Each structure stands twice: as structure tokens, then as C-alpha cells.
Amino acid sequence: MGCHYCEPQLNDMGTVPFQLNAKVENDCKMLNDTIGKDPMMALHEEGDVYALHPESSNSGVGVVISQKQQDRETRVIAFWS
């Protein structure tokens, strides 16, 4: 059974035929589960360490700022693309 959230968007990408397989199905399920859990972004906590994760390609740039917070979980606090 295909992932009804991801499959329609993925079929329209590029010219390569889309092949739904176990890895794609698992990745889609993980994405859906993650979105439905704790907030994806958090407020920064004063005094904790920040981590900067830059990314670039021929077509764009982006950055994610995350922070290991007092509960020891690392959370995204900002992003730009």
C-alpha cells in the first residue's frame, strides 16, 4: 500500500519514473510520524550552545540553526532557504 501523503507529489517530480519501494514507504512513514509528534521548531534557550548547519548547491543555499536544549534534545530553532 502506498503512502497517500507523499505518492502524488513524488510522481510529478522530474522525468524519471517514480518507483515506490520499501525505503520510500519507510521514509514517507517516518516523515508523517515526525510531523505529527513534538513541535518541529523550538524557542531558543539562553545560554545553550547553537549549531549552524549550512548547505549550498548550484541552485540555492540554506541554513538550519539548532540547539541542544536543557532536556538534552537537539531541536531546530530557525532555518532559511
C-alpha positions in Angstrom: 0.0 0.0 0.0 1.5 3.4 -1.0 1.9 6.4 1.2 -1.1 8.5 0.2 0.6 11.7 1.6 3.8 11.5 -0.5 3.0 9.5 -3.5 1.1 12.1 -5.6 3.8 14.7 -5.2 6.6 12.3 -5.9 5.0 11.0 -9.1 5.1 14.5 -10.6 8.9 15.1 -9.9 11.2 15.3 -12.9 11.2 12.9 -15.8 12.4 9.8 -14.0 9.6 7.3 -13.4 8.8 7.1 -9.7 9.2 3.7 -8.1 7.5 3.2 -4.7 9.6 0.7 -2.8 10.1 -0.3 0.9 12.7 2.5 1.5 10.5 5.2 0.1 7.5 3.9 2.0 9.5 3.8 5.2 10.9 7.4 4.7 7.4 8.7 4.0 6.0 7.0 7.1 8.9 8.5 9.2 8.2 11.9 7.8 4.5 11.7 8.6 5.2 10.4 12.1 7.7 13.1 12.8 5.4 15.9 11.6 2.7 14.6 13.9 4.9 14.5 17.0 6.5 17.2 19.1 6.9 20.6 17.5 9.5 20.6 14.7 10.8 24.0 15.9 11.5 25.3 19.3 12.3 28.6 21.0 16.0 29.2 21.8 17.1 28.8 25.3 19.5 31.4 26.7 23.0 30.0 27.5 22.8 26.8 25.5 25.1 26.0 22.5 23.9 26.7 19.0 24.8 24.6 15.9 24.9 26.1 12.4 24.2 23.7 9.5 24.8 25.4 6.1 24.0 23.8 2.8 24.6 25.0 -0.8 24.3 23.8 -4.3 24.4 25.2 -7.8 20.8 26.3 -7.4 20.5 27.6 -3.9 21.6 28.0 -0.3 20.1 27.3 3.0 20.9 27.0 6.7 19.4 25.4 9.8 20.2 26.6 13.3 19.7 24.0 16.0 20.3 23.9 19.7 20.8 21.1 22.3 18.3 22.2 24.9 18.1 21.7 28.7 16.2 18.4 28.2 19.2 17.3 26.1 17.1 17.1 22.9 18.6 18.9 19.9 15.9 21.0 18.2 15.7 23.3 15.2 15.2 26.9 16.3 15.5 28.6 12.9 16.0 27.9 9.2 16.5 29.9 6.0 16.4 28.8 2.4 
